[in-house]
Amino acid sequence: MPNTAAKPIYFDSACAEAFATRIMDMVDQGAAAVMISVGHRLGLFTTLAEQAPATSAEIAARAGLAERYVREWLAAMVSAEIVRYEPGNRTYWLPAEHAAALTPGGAMGNLAVYGQHVALLGEVQERLLSLFREGGGTSYADYPCFHQIMAEDSGQSVISQLFEHVLPLVPGIDRRLAAGIDVLDAGCGRGAALIAMAERYPASRFTGYDLGADAIEFAQGIAAERGLGNIRFELRDLTGFADRACFDFITTFDAVHDQKDPADFIRSLHGALRPGGVYLMQDIGGSAHLEKNSDFPMATMLYAVSCAHCTPISIGQGGAGLGTMWGWETAERMLQDAGFRDIAMHRLPHDPMNVWFVSEKTS
Ligand SMILES: C[S@@+](CC[C@H](N)C(=O)[O-])C[C@H]1O[C@@H](n2cnc3c(N)ncnc32)[C@H](O)[C@@H]1O
C-alpha cells in the first residue's frame, strides 16, 4: 500500500540544517561523556588537578598509565574544552573551575561519576537490541560494575548530604537514632548510607538487605573493617518481603521503581514498620507525564537509563517495568495506597534529579 499520510509541502532547510548540527553536537557530547567516564575510572582528572601544566608523558607517568592512550584521551578532553592545551611546549592542564566538577570532593560535586552511566549504556547495547526484538528482561549481572557505579552516584546524592540535609527531612530522627531504634535500608547496595549512620548512632541497630551478592559482600567487608557491631548486611530478595512490625525507620535510596512490583514493595515496607515508624524514600523525581519532563534535569539520560536498565530489570523479575521516570505522582499514590498518611514530599538543592518522601506509619 502506498503511504497516503499527508506530507508537508514546505521544507524548512534552515531548520533541517540546525537540527543536523544539533545531532552532530549530541554525538560529540556523548563521546565526551564516555571519555569523562574513562578519565574518572582511571583517576586522570585527579592526576591533572594535582599537577602543574604537564606533557602527556609526565601525566601518564604520574598516573601509571600507557602514554599513547593518555595522549589520545587528552586530545578528546581538549576537543571537548575540558582540558586546556599549550601547543608550544605540548602541555595540558585542568583549570581549577573544571576540576571543581570532575574530581572527588570538588566544590560542584564530582559530575564525572555520571559519565559512567553513559558508558554503561554503550556496554549493554547488544543485549538491549535483543530485548527490543525478542522481549524479556535483564538481571543485575548483565551490568558490569553496576554496584560500584551506583555507590558512587549515591555517594553524591545521599551520603555527601546525609546528616546535613537528608536525615533532617525526618522530624525528630536524630534524637530517635541517638536513643536507639531499629533501622532497615531496603535495597542497600554497597551500604554506605547505613554504615555512615551506624558509625554516628552506636545505640541504634542497622540492617541492610540487597539481592546483589557482590554489593552485600562489599558492605560486610567495610562494616567489619570499621569494627561496627550494630550493623548487619544480608543477601535477600525482598520480592514478597513479609517481615512484620520490626523496624522504626526504613529507608530506600533509589530502590523502588525497578522492583518487580513497586506498589507491593512499598506495602511490604509499611508492614515492616512499627506504628510510629517512618519511611524515607529517595527516588527519581521526574513526572509520570512525559510532556512535563522537558525541563527535568538530565531527562534524556534518565529515560535512556530507564530503557536500558531499570525497565528491563523489572521485566526480568517478571514485573511491569515501570521505568526510571515512573513519576513522583505514581510514587505518592503508591504510598497512599500502602496506608501511609501525611506524606511530605521534598526536593533538595544538591540533588535536582531526585524527590524525597517522608511518611509515618500511624497505625
Ligand atoms: C539503584 S540501586 C540503589 C542501591 C543503593 N540504595 C544506593 O543508593 O546506592 C537499587 C538496589 O536495589 C537492589 N534491589 C533491587 N531489587 C531488589 C530486591 N527485589 N530485593 C533486594 N534488593 C533489590 C539492587 O540490587 C540495587 O542494589
The ligand as an SDF file (V2000), in Angstrom:
LIG
                    3D

 27 29  0  0  0  0  0  0  0  0999 V2000
   19.6590    1.6720   42.0170 C   0  0  0  0  0  0  0  0  0  0  0  0
   20.3540    0.5810   43.1820 S   0  0  0  0  0  0  0  0  0  0  0  0
   20.4930    1.5580   44.6420 C   0  0  0  0  0  0  0  0  0  0  0  0
   21.4660    0.9830   45.6290 C   0  0  0  0  0  0  0  0  0  0  0  0
   21.6530    1.8020   46.9090 C   0  0  0  0  0  0  0  0  0  0  0  0
   20.4380    2.0020   47.6230 N   0  0  0  0  0  0  0  0  0  0  0  0
   22.3100    3.1140   46.5820 C   0  0  0  0  0  0  0  0  0  0  0  0
   21.6470    4.1490   46.6790 O   0  0  0  0  0  0  0  0  0  0  0  0
   23.4850    3.1040   46.2300 O   0  0  0  0  0  0  0  0  0  0  0  0
   18.9920   -0.4530   43.5580 C   0  0  0  0  0  0  0  0  0  0  0  0
   19.3770   -1.5390   44.5220 C   0  0  0  0  0  0  0  0  0  0  0  0
   18.2330   -2.3120   44.8530 O   0  0  0  0  0  0  0  0  0  0  0  0
   18.6010   -3.6780   44.8800 C   0  0  0  0  0  0  0  0  0  0  0  0
   17.4020   -4.4690   44.6180 N   0  0  0  0  0  0  0  0  0  0  0  0
   16.6310   -4.4130   43.5260 C   0  0  0  0  0  0  0  0  0  0  0  0
   15.6120   -5.3000   43.6280 N   0  0  0  0  0  0  0  0  0  0  0  0
   15.7550   -5.9130   44.8320 C   0  0  0  0  0  0  0  0  0  0  0  0
   15.0220   -6.9210   45.5090 C   0  0  0  0  0  0  0  0  0  0  0  0
   13.9520   -7.4780   44.9640 N   0  0  0  0  0  0  0  0  0  0  0  0
   15.4680   -7.3040   46.7280 N   0  0  0  0  0  0  0  0  0  0  0  0
   16.5700   -6.7500   47.2760 C   0  0  0  0  0  0  0  0  0  0  0  0
   17.2970   -5.8000   46.6780 N   0  0  0  0  0  0  0  0  0  0  0  0
   16.8920   -5.3760   45.4670 C   0  0  0  0  0  0  0  0  0  0  0  0
   19.6430   -3.8020   43.7850 C   0  0  0  0  0  0  0  0  0  0  0  0
   20.4790   -4.9320   43.9180 O   0  0  0  0  0  0  0  0  0  0  0  0
   20.4010   -2.4900   43.9370 C   0  0  0  0  0  0  0  0  0  0  0  0
   21.4800   -2.6060   44.8160 O   0  0  0  0  0  0  0  0  0  0  0  0
  1  2  1  0
  2  3  1  0
  2 10  1  0
  3  4  1  0
  4  5  1  0
  5  6  1  0
  5  7  1  0
  7  8  2  0
  7  9  1  0
 10 11  1  0
 11 12  1  0
 11 26  1  0
 12 13  1  0
 13 14  1  0
 13 24  1  0
 14 15  1  0
 14 23  1  0
 15 16  2  0
 16 17  1  0
 17 18  1  0
 17 23  2  0
 18 19  1  0
 18 20  2  0
 20 21  1  0
 21 22  2  0
 22 23  1  0
 24 25  1  0
 24 26  1  0
 26 27  1  0
M  CHG  2   2   1   9  -1
M  END
$$$$
